[in-house]
Amino acid sequence: MITFKELIDWASASLVVISGGLAGHYAAIGMTPLQWAGAATAVLGSVTLAVAVRVWPAPAKAQRQRD
């Protein structure tokens, strides 16, 4: 059975792959410098989200550590 945490981990990893793939695809077609900046921001944002999801403690786990 897949847990909610595993689902979120896989979803965030998929977001990184999809945003990177789309940025690469449109870069191959040709983009302006402003579009490059937007694509880089989107990829860095998705990587930030993926890292935050993995590093952020779960509420139940954080409660146990406080006790």
CHARMM-style PDB file with segment names, atoms N, HN, CA, C and O in Angstrom:
ATOM      1  N   MET     1       0.839  -1.173   0.000  1.00  0.00      PROA
ATOM      2  CA  MET     1       0.000   0.000   0.000  1.00  0.00      PROA
ATOM      3  C   MET     1       0.890   1.244   0.000  1.00  0.00      PROA
ATOM      4  O   MET     1       1.845   1.329   0.771  1.00  0.00      PROA
ATOM      5  N   ILE     2       0.582   2.175  -0.839  1.00  0.00      PROA
ATOM      6  HN  ILE     2      -0.194   2.105  -1.466  1.00  0.00      PROA
ATOM      7  CA  ILE     2       1.368   3.408  -0.921  1.00  0.00      PROA
ATOM      8  C   ILE     2       0.875   4.397   0.132  1.00  0.00      PROA
ATOM      9  O   ILE     2      -0.328   4.580   0.320  1.00  0.00      PROA
ATOM     10  N   THR     3       1.824   5.024   0.809  1.00  0.00      PROA
ATOM     11  HN  THR     3       2.801   4.876   0.656  1.00  0.00      PROA
ATOM     12  CA  THR     3       1.461   5.992   1.836  1.00  0.00      PROA
ATOM     13  C   THR     3       1.353   7.387   1.219  1.00  0.00      PROA
ATOM     14  O   THR     3       1.806   7.633   0.102  1.00  0.00      PROA
ATOM     15  N   PHE     4       0.745   8.277   1.977  1.00  0.00      PROA
ATOM     16  HN  PHE     4       0.377   8.076   2.885  1.00  0.00      PROA
ATOM     17  CA  PHE     4       0.587   9.651   1.513  1.00  0.00      PROA
ATOM     18  C   PHE     4       1.946  10.320   1.336  1.00  0.00      PROA
ATOM     19  O   PHE     4       2.131  11.096   0.399  1.00  0.00      PROA
ATOM     20  N   LYS     5       2.898  10.033   2.219  1.00  0.00      PROA
ATOM     21  HN  LYS     5       2.748   9.402   2.981  1.00  0.00      PROA
ATOM     22  CA  LYS     5       4.247  10.594   2.136  1.00  0.00      PROA
ATOM     23  C   LYS     5       4.948  10.125   0.866  1.00  0.00      PROA
ATOM     24  O   LYS     5       5.595  10.926   0.192  1.00  0.00      PROA
ATOM     25  N   GLU     6       4.832   8.856   0.531  1.00  0.00      PROA
ATOM     26  HN  GLU     6       4.306   8.205   1.079  1.00  0.00      PROA
ATOM     27  CA  GLU     6       5.440   8.342  -0.694  1.00  0.00      PROA
ATOM     28  C   GLU     6       4.812   8.985  -1.924  1.00  0.00      PROA
ATOM     29  O   GLU     6       5.505   9.303  -2.890  1.00  0.00      PROA
ATOM     30  N   LEU     7       3.504   9.174  -1.883  1.00  0.00      PROA
ATOM     31  HN  LEU     7       2.940   8.915  -1.099  1.00  0.00      PROA
ATOM     32  CA  LEU     7       2.810   9.817  -3.000  1.00  0.00      PROA
ATOM     33  C   LEU     7       3.323  11.232  -3.209  1.00  0.00      PROA
ATOM     34  O   LEU     7       3.565  11.644  -4.344  1.00  0.00      PROA
ATOM     35  N   ILE     8       3.490  11.974  -2.132  1.00  0.00      PROA
ATOM     36  HN  ILE     8       3.293  11.639  -1.211  1.00  0.00      PROA
ATOM     37  CA  ILE     8       3.984  13.343  -2.246  1.00  0.00      PROA
ATOM     38  C   ILE     8       5.442  13.356  -2.713  1.00  0.00      PROA
ATOM     39  O   ILE     8       5.828  14.213  -3.507  1.00  0.00      PROA
ATOM     40  N   ASP     9       6.243  12.423  -2.232  1.00  0.00      PROA
ATOM     41  HN  ASP     9       5.930  11.727  -1.587  1.00  0.00      PROA
ATOM     42  CA  ASP     9       7.634  12.338  -2.688  1.00  0.00      PROA
ATOM     43  C   ASP     9       7.708  12.092  -4.190  1.00  0.00      PROA
ATOM     44  O   ASP     9       8.465  12.760  -4.895  1.00  0.00      PROA
ATOM     45  N   TRP    10       6.935  11.149  -4.673  1.00  0.00      PROA
ATOM     46  HN  TRP    10       6.320  10.607  -4.101  1.00  0.00      PROA
ATOM     47  CA  TRP    10       6.944  10.836  -6.101  1.00  0.00      PROA
ATOM     48  C   TRP    10       6.353  11.978  -6.933  1.00  0.00      PROA
ATOM     49  O   TRP    10       6.840  12.263  -8.027  1.00  0.00      PROA
ATOM     50  N   ALA    11       5.318  12.625  -6.425  1.00  0.00      PROA
ATOM     51  HN  ALA    11       4.922  12.394  -5.536  1.00  0.00      PROA
ATOM     52  CA  ALA    11       4.709  13.744  -7.151  1.00  0.00      PROA
ATOM     53  C   ALA    11       5.681  14.912  -7.274  1.00  0.00      PROA
ATOM     54  O   ALA    11       5.755  15.548  -8.326  1.00  0.00      PROA
ATOM     55  N   SER    12       6.423  15.199  -6.217  1.00  0.00      PROA
ATOM     56  HN  SER    12       6.363  14.683  -5.362  1.00  0.00      PROA
ATOM     57  CA  SER    12       7.384  16.302  -6.291  1.00  0.00      PROA
ATOM     58  C   SER    12       8.551  15.956  -7.217  1.00  0.00      PROA
ATOM     59  O   SER    12       9.049  16.823  -7.935  1.00  0.00      PROA
ATOM     60  N   ALA    13       8.982  14.711  -7.204  1.00  0.00      PROA
ATOM     61  HN  ALA    13       8.577  14.007  -6.621  1.00  0.00      PROA
ATOM     62  CA  ALA    13      10.041  14.298  -8.132  1.00  0.00      PROA
ATOM     63  C   ALA    13       9.549  14.367  -9.575  1.00  0.00      PROA
ATOM     64  O   ALA    13      10.298  14.753 -10.473  1.00  0.00      PROA
ATOM     65  N   SER    14       8.306  13.996  -9.794  1.00  0.00      PROA
ATOM     66  HN  SER    14       7.697  13.682  -9.065  1.00  0.00      PROA
ATOM     67  CA  SER    14       7.730  14.089 -11.138  1.00  0.00      PROA
ATOM     68  C   SER    14       7.637  15.533 -11.611  1.00  0.00      PROA
ATOM     69  O   SER    14       7.846  15.825 -12.788  1.00  0.00      PROA
ATOM     70  N   LEU    15       7.321  16.435 -10.683  1.00  0.00      PROA
ATOM     71  HN  LEU    15       7.151  16.198  -9.726  1.00  0.00      PROA
ATOM     72  CA  LEU    15       7.257  17.849 -11.027  1.00  0.00      PROA
ATOM     73  C   LEU    15       8.619  18.362 -11.491  1.00  0.00      PROA
ATOM     74  O   LEU    15       8.695  19.157 -12.428  1.00  0.00      PROA
ATOM     75  N   VAL    16       9.687  17.915 -10.845  1.00  0.00      PROA
ATOM     76  HN  VAL    16       9.625  17.270 -10.083  1.00  0.00      PROA
ATOM     77  CA  VAL    16      11.037  18.316 -11.254  1.00  0.00      PROA
ATOM     78  C   VAL    16      11.337  17.811 -12.662  1.00  0.00      PROA
ATOM     79  O   VAL    16      11.850  18.557 -13.496  1.00  0.00      PROA
ATOM     80  N   VAL    17      11.021  16.561 -12.923  1.00  0.00      PROA
ATOM     81  HN  VAL    17      10.604  15.955 -12.246  1.00  0.00      PROA
ATOM     82  CA  VAL    17      11.303  15.972 -14.237  1.00  0.00      PROA
ATOM     83  C   VAL    17      10.472  16.658 -15.323  1.00  0.00      PROA
ATOM     84  O   VAL    17      10.988  16.966 -16.397  1.00  0.00      PROA
ATOM     85  N   ILE    18       9.209  16.894 -15.049  1.00  0.00      PROA
ATOM     86  HN  ILE    18       8.790  16.643 -14.176  1.00  0.00      PROA
ATOM     87  CA  ILE    18       8.331  17.513 -16.046  1.00  0.00      PROA
ATOM     88  C   ILE    18       8.750  18.946 -16.326  1.00  0.00      PROA
ATOM     89  O   ILE    18       8.835  19.345 -17.487  1.00  0.00      PROA
ATOM     90  N   SER    19       9.013  19.727 -15.288  1.00  0.00      PROA
ATOM     91  HN  SER    19       8.945  19.403 -14.344  1.00  0.00      PROA
ATOM     92  CA  SER    19       9.397  21.120 -15.521  1.00  0.00      PROA
ATOM     93  C   SER    19      10.753  21.204 -16.225  1.00  0.00      PROA
ATOM     94  O   SER    19      10.953  22.063 -17.084  1.00  0.00      PROA
ATOM     95  N   GLY    20      11.674  20.324 -15.868  1.00  0.00      PROA
ATOM     96  HN  GLY    20      11.512  19.626 -15.171  1.00  0.00      PROA
ATOM     97  CA  GLY    20      12.960  20.299 -16.561  1.00  0.00      PROA
ATOM     98  C   GLY    20      12.828  19.871 -18.010  1.00  0.00      PROA
ATOM     99  O   GLY    20      13.490  20.418 -18.892  1.00  0.00      PROA
ATOM    100  N   GLY    21      11.974  18.892 -18.250  1.00  0.00      PROA
ATOM    101  HN  GLY    21      11.436  18.447 -17.534  1.00  0.00      PROA
ATOM    102  CA  GLY    21      11.755  18.437 -19.625  1.00  0.00      PROA
ATOM    103  C   GLY    21      11.102  19.496 -20.491  1.00  0.00      PROA
ATOM    104  O   GLY    21      11.495  19.696 -21.640  1.00  0.00      PROA
ATOM    105  N   LEU    22      10.113  20.170 -19.946  1.00  0.00      PROA
ATOM    106  HN  LEU    22       9.793  20.008 -19.013  1.00  0.00      PROA
ATOM    107  CA  LEU    22       9.457  21.242 -20.705  1.00  0.00      PROA
ATOM    108  C   LEU    22      10.414  22.403 -20.969  1.00  0.00      PROA
ATOM    109  O   LEU    22      10.431  22.960 -22.066  1.00  0.00      PROA
ATOM    110  N   ALA    23      11.205  22.763 -19.969  1.00  0.00      PROA
ATOM    111  HN  ALA    23      11.192  22.311 -19.078  1.00  0.00      PROA
ATOM    112  CA  ALA    23      12.180  23.836 -20.160  1.00  0.00      PROA
ATOM    113  C   ALA    23      13.195  23.458 -21.233  1.00  0.00      PROA
ATOM    114  O   ALA    23      13.545  24.279 -22.080  1.00  0.00      PROA
ATOM    115  N   GLY    24      13.658  22.232 -21.197  1.00  0.00      PROA
ATOM    116  HN  GLY    24      13.373  21.564 -20.509  1.00  0.00      PROA
ATOM    117  CA  GLY    24      14.605  21.774 -22.212  1.00  0.00      PROA
ATOM    118  C   GLY    24      14.000  21.726 -23.600  1.00  0.00      PROA
ATOM    119  O   GLY    24      14.656  22.073 -24.582  1.00  0.00      PROA
ATOM    120  N   HSD    25      12.757  21.299 -23.682  1.00  0.00      PROA
ATOM    121  HN  HSD    25      12.225  21.018 -22.885  1.00  0.00      PROA
ATOM    122  CA  HSD    25      12.086  21.231 -24.977  1.00  0.00      PROA
ATOM    123  C   HSD    25      11.940  22.615 -25.591  1.00  0.00      PROA
ATOM    124  O   HSD    25      12.263  22.824 -26.761  1.00  0.00      PROA
ATOM    125  N   TYR    26      11.455  23.548 -24.800  1.00  0.00      PROA
ATOM    126  HN  TYR    26      11.193  23.378 -23.850  1.00  0.00      PROA
ATOM    127  CA  TYR    26      11.271  24.898 -25.329  1.00  0.00      PROA
ATOM    128  C   TYR    26      12.602  25.607 -25.554  1.00  0.00      PROA
ATOM    129  O   TYR    26      12.694  26.484 -26.414  1.00  0.00      PROA
ATOM    130  N   ALA    27      13.632  25.243 -24.797  1.00  0.00      PROA
ATOM    131  HN  ALA    27      13.557  24.531 -24.098  1.00  0.00      PROA
ATOM    132  CA  ALA    27      14.958  25.809 -25.046  1.00  0.00      PROA
ATOM    133  C   ALA    27      15.502  25.333 -26.393  1.00  0.00      PROA
ATOM    134  O   ALA    27      16.175  26.082 -27.100  1.00  0.00      PROA
ATOM    135  N   ALA    28      15.203  24.081 -26.737  1.00  0.00      PROA
ATOM    136  HN  ALA    28      14.656  23.472 -26.162  1.00  0.00      PROA
ATOM    137  CA  ALA    28      15.661  23.553 -28.024  1.00  0.00      PROA
ATOM    138  C   ALA    28      14.959  24.235 -29.187  1.00  0.00      PROA
ATOM    139  O   ALA    28      15.548  24.416 -30.253  1.00  0.00      PROA
ATOM    140  N   ILE    29      13.712  24.610 -28.986  1.00  0.00      PROA
ATOM    141  HN  ILE    29      13.233  24.463 -28.121  1.00  0.00      PROA
ATOM    142  CA  ILE    29      12.964  25.313 -30.038  1.00  0.00      PROA
ATOM    143  C   ILE    29      13.474  26.737 -30.189  1.00  0.00      PROA
ATOM    144  O   ILE    29      13.576  27.252 -31.302  1.00  0.00      PROA
ATOM    145  N   GLY    30      13.791  27.370 -29.071  1.00  0.00      PROA
ATOM    146  HN  GLY    30      13.708  26.952 -28.167  1.00  0.00      PROA
ATOM    147  CA  GLY    30      14.297  28.733 -29.074  1.00  0.00      PROA
ATOM    148  C   GLY    30      13.500  29.592 -28.107  1.00  0.00      PROA
ATOM    149  O   GLY    30      12.274  29.671 -28.185  1.00  0.00      PROA
ATOM    150  N   MET    31      14.208  30.226 -27.209  1.00  0.00      PROA
ATOM    151  HN  MET    31      15.204  30.162 -27.146  1.00  0.00      PROA
ATOM    152  CA  MET    31      13.554  31.079 -26.223  1.00  0.00      PROA
ATOM    153  C   MET    31      14.313  32.389 -26.110  1.00  0.00      PROA
ATOM    154  O   MET    31      15.506  32.462 -26.404  1.00  0.00      PROA
ATOM    155  N   THR    32      13.601  33.420 -25.680  1.00  0.00      PROA
ATOM    156  HN  THR    32      12.632  33.361 -25.442  1.00  0.00      PROA
ATOM    157  CA  THR    32      14.226  34.705 -25.404  1.00  0.00      PROA
ATOM    158  C   THR    32      14.889  34.634 -24.024  1.00  0.00      PROA
ATOM    159  O   THR    32      14.610  33.717 -23.251  1.00  0.00      PROA
ATOM    160  N   PRO    33      15.757  35.589 -23.712  1.00  0.00      PROA
ATOM    161  CA  PRO    33      16.380  35.580 -22.374  1.00  0.00      PROA
ATOM    162  C   PRO    33      15.364  35.651 -21.229  1.00  0.00      PROA
ATOM    163  O   PRO    33      15.576  35.052 -20.174  1.00  0.00      PROA
ATOM    164  N   LEU    34      14.282  36.369 -21.430  1.00  0.00      PROA
ATOM    165  HN  LEU    34      14.110  36.856 -22.286  1.00  0.00      PROA
ATOM    166  CA  LEU    34      13.257  36.437 -20.392  1.00  0.00      PROA
ATOM    167  C   LEU    34      12.586  35.069 -20.193  1.00  0.00      PROA
ATOM    168  O   LEU    34      12.285  34.685 -19.063  1.00  0.00      PROA
ATOM    169  N   GLN    35      12.358  34.350 -21.270  1.00  0.00      PROA
ATOM    170  HN  GLN    35      12.603  34.663 -22.188  1.00  0.00      PROA
ATOM    171  CA  GLN    35      11.787  33.011 -21.170  1.00  0.00      PROA
ATOM    172  C   GLN    35      12.781  32.049 -20.515  1.00  0.00      PROA
ATOM    173  O   GLN    35      12.379  31.160 -19.765  1.00  0.00      PROA
ATOM    174  N   TRP    36      14.067  32.222 -20.793  1.00  0.00      PROA
ATOM    175  HN  TRP    36      14.394  32.944 -21.402  1.00  0.00      PROA
ATOM    176  CA  TRP    36      15.095  31.414 -20.139  1.00  0.00      PROA
ATOM    177  C   TRP    36      15.050  31.623 -18.633  1.00  0.00      PROA
ATOM    178  O   TRP    36      15.134  30.668 -17.861  1.00  0.00      PROA
ATOM    179  N   ALA    37      14.917  32.885 -18.220  1.00  0.00      PROA
ATOM    180  HN  ALA    37      14.849  33.661 -18.847  1.00  0.00      PROA
ATOM    181  CA  ALA    37      14.864  33.198 -16.793  1.00  0.00      PROA
ATOM    182  C   ALA    37      13.623  32.570 -16.150  1.00  0.00      PROA
ATOM    183  O   ALA    37      13.697  32.047 -15.039  1.00  0.00      PROA
ATOM    184  N   GLY    38      12.508  32.621 -16.835  1.00  0.00      PROA
ATOM    185  HN  GLY    38      12.447  33.046 -17.738  1.00  0.00      PROA
ATOM    186  CA  GLY    38      11.296  32.017 -16.316  1.00  0.00      PROA
ATOM    187  C   GLY    38      11.407  30.507 -16.206  1.00  0.00      PROA
ATOM    188  O   GLY    38      10.944  29.916 -15.231  1.00  0.00      PROA
ATOM    189  N   ALA    39      12.019  29.884 -17.200  1.00  0.00      PROA
ATOM    190  HN  ALA    39      12.395  30.364 -17.992  1.00  0.00      PROA
ATOM    191  CA  ALA    39      12.198  28.431 -17.171  1.00  0.00      PROA
ATOM    192  C   ALA    39      13.144  28.023 -16.044  1.00  0.00      PROA
ATOM    193  O   ALA    39      12.901  27.035 -15.350  1.00  0.00      PROA
ATOM    194  N   ALA    40      14.216  28.782 -15.868  1.00  0.00      PROA
ATOM    195  HN  ALA    40      14.413  29.584 -16.432  1.00  0.00      PROA
ATOM    196  CA  ALA    40      15.152  28.483 -14.781  1.00  0.00      PROA
ATOM    197  C   ALA    40      14.473  28.650 -13.423  1.00  0.00      PROA
ATOM    198  O   ALA    40      14.708  27.861 -12.508  1.00  0.00      PROA
ATOM    199  N   THR    41      13.640  29.664 -13.294  1.00  0.00      PROA
ATOM    200  HN  THR    41      13.449  30.305 -14.037  1.00  0.00      PROA
ATOM    201  CA  THR    41      12.904  29.879 -12.051  1.00  0.00      PROA
ATOM    202  C   THR    41      11.941  28.727 -11.782  1.00  0.00      PROA
ATOM    203  O   THR    41      11.810  28.277 -10.643  1.00  0.00      PROA
ATOM    204  N   ALA    42      11.273  28.252 -12.818  1.00  0.00      PROA
ATOM    205  HN  ALA    42      11.379  28.617 -13.743  1.00  0.00      PROA
ATOM    206  CA  ALA    42      10.338  27.138 -12.651  1.00  0.00      PROA
ATOM    207  C   ALA    42      11.066  25.864 -12.220  1.00  0.00      PROA
ATOM    208  O   ALA    42      10.594  25.147 -11.338  1.00  0.00      PROA
ATOM    209  N   VAL    43      12.189  25.587 -12.827  1.00  0.00      PROA
ATOM    210  HN  VAL    43      12.572  26.170 -13.544  1.00  0.00      PROA
ATOM    211  CA  VAL    43      12.953  24.384 -12.465  1.00  0.00      PROA
ATOM    212  C   VAL    43      13.501  24.501 -11.047  1.00  0.00      PROA
ATOM    213  O   VAL    43      13.418  23.551 -10.269  1.00  0.00      PROA
ATOM    214  N   LEU    44      14.058  25.653 -10.710  1.00  0.00      PROA
ATOM    215  HN  LEU    44      14.125  26.425 -11.342  1.00  0.00      PROA
ATOM    216  CA  LEU    44      14.583  25.836  -9.352  1.00  0.00      PROA
ATOM    217  C   LEU    44      13.465  25.798  -8.313  1.00  0.00      PROA
ATOM    218  O   LEU    44      13.662  25.294  -7.207  1.00  0.00      PROA
ATOM    219  N   GLY    45      12.315  26.319  -8.658  1.00  0.00      PROA
ATOM    220  HN  GLY    45      12.156  26.729  -9.556  1.00  0.00      PROA
ATOM    221  CA  GLY    45      11.179  26.255  -7.738  1.00  0.00      PROA
ATOM    222  C   GLY    45      10.720  24.833  -7.496  1.00  0.00      PROA
ATOM    223  O   GLY    45      10.404  24.466  -6.364  1.00  0.00      PROA
ATOM    224  N   SER    46      10.678  24.026  -8.549  1.00  0.00      PROA
ATOM    225  HN  SER    46      10.934  24.324  -9.468  1.00  0.00      PROA
ATOM    226  CA  SER    46      10.254  22.640  -8.377  1.00  0.00      PROA
ATOM    227  C   SER    46      11.290  21.838  -7.591  1.00  0.00      PROA
ATOM    228  O   SER    46      10.927  20.958  -6.810  1.00  0.00      PROA
ATOM    229  N   VAL    47      12.568  22.131  -7.790  1.00  0.00      PROA
ATOM    230  HN  VAL    47      12.863  22.846  -8.424  1.00  0.00      PROA
ATOM    231  CA  VAL    47      13.611  21.459  -7.008  1.00  0.00      PROA
ATOM    232  C   VAL    47      13.500  21.870  -5.540  1.00  0.00      PROA
ATOM    233  O   VAL    47      13.652  21.037  -4.646  1.00  0.00      PROA
ATOM    234  N   THR    48      13.237  23.149  -5.295  1.00  0.00      PROA
ATOM    235  HN  THR    48      13.113  23.825  -6.021  1.00  0.00      PROA
ATOM    236  CA  THR    48      13.058  23.627  -3.924  1.00  0.00      PROA
ATOM    237  C   THR    48      11.889  22.929  -3.250  1.00  0.00      PROA
ATOM    238  O   THR    48      11.981  22.536  -2.088  1.00  0.00      PROA
ATOM    239  N   LEU    49      10.794  22.776  -3.976  1.00  0.00      PROA
ATOM    240  HN  LEU    49      10.719  23.095  -4.920  1.00  0.00      PROA
ATOM    241  CA  LEU    49       9.640  22.073  -3.430  1.00  0.00      PROA
ATOM    242  C   LEU    49       9.975  20.621  -3.103  1.00  0.00      PROA
ATOM    243  O   LEU    49       9.596  20.115  -2.047  1.00  0.00      PROA
ATOM    244  N   ALA    50      10.685  19.954  -4.009  1.00  0.00      PROA
ATOM    245  HN  ALA    50      10.993  20.365  -4.867  1.00  0.00      PROA
ATOM    246  CA  ALA    50      11.042  18.552  -3.786  1.00  0.00      PROA
ATOM    247  C   ALA    50      11.943  18.396  -2.560  1.00  0.00      PROA
ATOM    248  O   ALA    50      11.785  17.448  -1.791  1.00  0.00      PROA
ATOM    249  N   VAL    51      12.871  19.308  -2.377  1.00  0.00      PROA
ATOM    250  HN  VAL    51      13.000  20.078  -3.001  1.00  0.00      PROA
ATOM    251  CA  VAL    51      13.750  19.247  -1.209  1.00  0.00      PROA
ATOM    252  C   VAL    51      12.966  19.535   0.065  1.00  0.00      PROA
ATOM    253  O   VAL    51      13.150  18.860   1.078  1.00  0.00      PROA
ATOM    254  N   ALA    52      12.093  20.534   0.014  1.00  0.00      PROA
ATOM    255  HN  ALA    52      11.944  21.082  -0.809  1.00  0.00      PROA
ATOM    256  CA  ALA    52      11.306  20.894   1.194  1.00  0.00      PROA
ATOM    257  C   ALA    52      10.397  19.751   1.624  1.00  0.00      PROA
ATOM    258  O   ALA    52      10.220  19.513   2.818  1.00  0.00      PROA
ATOM    259  N   VAL    53       9.826  19.049   0.665  1.00  0.00      PROA
ATOM    260  HN  VAL    53       9.971  19.243  -0.306  1.00  0.00      PROA
ATOM    261  CA  VAL    53       8.944  17.926   0.989  1.00  0.00      PROA
ATOM    262  C   VAL    53       9.718  16.827   1.705  1.00  0.00      PROA
ATOM    263  O   VAL    53       9.195  16.193   2.622  1.00  0.00      PROA
ATOM    264  N   ARG    54      10.942  16.603   1.298  1.00  0.00      PROA
ATOM    265  HN  ARG    54      11.368  17.118   0.554  1.00  0.00      PROA
ATOM    266  CA  ARG    54      11.721  15.533   1.906  1.00  0.00      PROA
ATOM    267  C   ARG    54      12.343  15.926   3.242  1.00  0.00      PROA
ATOM    268  O   ARG    54      12.578  15.062   4.087  1.00  0.00      PROA
ATOM    269  N   VAL    55      12.612  17.210   3.447  1.00  0.00      PROA
ATOM    270  HN  VAL    55      12.421  17.912   2.761  1.00  0.00      PROA
ATOM    271  CA  VAL    55      13.288  17.666   4.660  1.00  0.00      PROA
ATOM    272  C   VAL    55      12.296  18.035   5.755  1.00  0.00      PROA
ATOM    273  O   VAL    55      12.583  17.838   6.936  1.00  0.00      PROA
ATOM    274  N   TRP    56      11.143  18.561   5.388  1.00  0.00      PROA
ATOM    275  HN  TRP    56      10.910  18.721   4.429  1.00  0.00      PROA
ATOM    276  CA  TRP    56      10.161  19.030   6.361  1.00  0.00      PROA
ATOM    277  C   TRP    56       9.664  17.857   7.204  1.00  0.00      PROA
ATOM    278  O   TRP    56       9.271  16.830   6.652  1.00  0.00      PROA
ATOM    279  N   PRO    57       9.676  17.991   8.522  1.00  0.00      PROA
ATOM    280  CA  PRO    57       9.227  16.873   9.358  1.00  0.00      PROA
ATOM    281  C   PRO    57       7.713  16.693   9.290  1.00  0.00      PROA
ATOM    282  O   PRO    57       6.962  17.655   9.130  1.00  0.00      PROA
ATOM    283  N   ALA    58       7.290  15.457   9.414  1.00  0.00      PROA
ATOM    284  HN  ALA    58       7.900  14.675   9.545  1.00  0.00      PROA
ATOM    285  CA  ALA    58       5.861  15.155   9.445  1.00  0.00      PROA
ATOM    286  C   ALA    58       5.292  15.624  10.778  1.00  0.00      PROA
ATOM    287  O   ALA    58       6.000  15.604  11.785  1.00  0.00      PROA
ATOM    288  N   PRO    59       4.023  16.048  10.809  1.00  0.00      PROA
ATOM    289  CA  PRO    59       3.455  16.560  12.060  1.00  0.00      PROA
ATOM    290  C   PRO    59       3.497  15.544  13.210  1.00  0.00      PROA
ATOM    291  O   PRO    59       3.834  15.913  14.335  1.00  0.00      PROA
ATOM    292  N   ALA    60       3.166  14.296  12.955  1.00  0.00      PROA
ATOM    293  HN  ALA    60       2.892  13.997  12.041  1.00  0.00      PROA
ATOM    294  CA  ALA    60       3.174  13.294  14.023  1.00  0.00      PROA
ATOM    295  C   ALA    60       4.583  13.048  14.533  1.00  0.00      PROA
ATOM    296  O   ALA    60       4.792  12.891  15.736  1.00  0.00      PROA
ATOM    297  N   LYS    61       5.537  13.013  13.638  1.00  0.00      PROA
ATOM    298  HN  LYS    61       5.367  13.141  12.660  1.00  0.00      PROA
ATOM    299  CA  LYS    61       6.917  12.788  14.020  1.00  0.00      PROA
ATOM    300  C   LYS    61       7.434  13.971  14.849  1.00  0.00      PROA
ATOM    301  O   LYS    61       8.136  13.773  15.841  1.00  0.00      PROA
ATOM    302  N   ALA    62       7.094  15.177  14.452  1.00  0.00      PROA
ATOM    303  HN  ALA    62       6.523  15.338  13.647  1.00  0.00      PROA
ATOM    304  CA  ALA    62       7.530  16.357  15.195  1.00  0.00      PROA
ATOM    305  C   ALA    62       6.907  16.374  16.587  1.00  0.00      PROA
ATOM    306  O   ALA    62       7.554  16.786  17.549  1.00  0.00      PROA
ATOM    307  N   GLN    63       5.675  15.937  16.700  1.00  0.00      PROA
ATOM    308  HN  GLN    63       5.149  15.602  15.918  1.00  0.00      PROA
ATOM    309  CA  GLN    63       5.002  15.892  18.007  1.00  0.00      PROA
ATOM    310  C   GLN    63       5.699  14.880  18.924  1.00  0.00      PROA
ATOM    311  O   GLN    63       5.886  15.149  20.111  1.00  0.00      PROA
ATOM    312  N   ARG    64       6.082  13.724  18.383  1.00  0.00      PROA
ATOM    313  HN  ARG    64       5.930  13.506  17.419  1.00  0.00      PROA
ATOM    314  CA  ARG    64       6.760  12.716  19.184  1.00  0.00      PROA
ATOM    315  C   ARG    64       8.116  13.202  19.668  1.00  0.00      PROA
ATOM    316  O   ARG    64       8.530  12.870  20.779  1.00  0.00      PROA
ATOM    317  N   GLN    65       8.821  13.989  18.844  1.00  0.00      PROA
ATOM    318  HN  GLN    65       8.485  14.259  17.942  1.00  0.00      PROA
ATOM    319  CA  GLN    65      10.131  14.469  19.218  1.00  0.00      PROA
ATOM    320  C   GLN    65      10.044  15.514  20.331  1.00  0.00      PROA
ATOM    321  O   GLN    65      10.969  15.630  21.135  1.00  0.00      PROA
ATOM    322  N   ARG    66       8.955  16.270  20.390  1.00  0.00      PROA
ATOM    323  HN  ARG    66       8.204  16.176  19.737  1.00  0.00      PROA
ATOM    324  CA  ARG    66       8.786  17.271  21.430  1.00  0.00      PROA
ATOM    325  C   ARG    66       8.522  16.640  22.796  1.00  0.00      PROA
ATOM    326  O   ARG    66       8.873  17.219  23.824  1.00  0.00      PROA
ATOM    327  N   ASP    67       7.907  15.457  22.813  1.00  0.00      PROA
ATOM    328  HN  ASP    67       7.623  14.986  21.978  1.00  0.00      PROA
ATOM    329  CA  ASP    67       7.539  14.813  24.077  1.00  0.00      PROA
ATOM    330  C   ASP    67       8.722  14.206  24.789  1.00  0.00      PROA
ATOM    331  OT1 ASP    67       8.565  13.630  25.866  1.00  0.00      PROA
TER     332      ASP     67
END
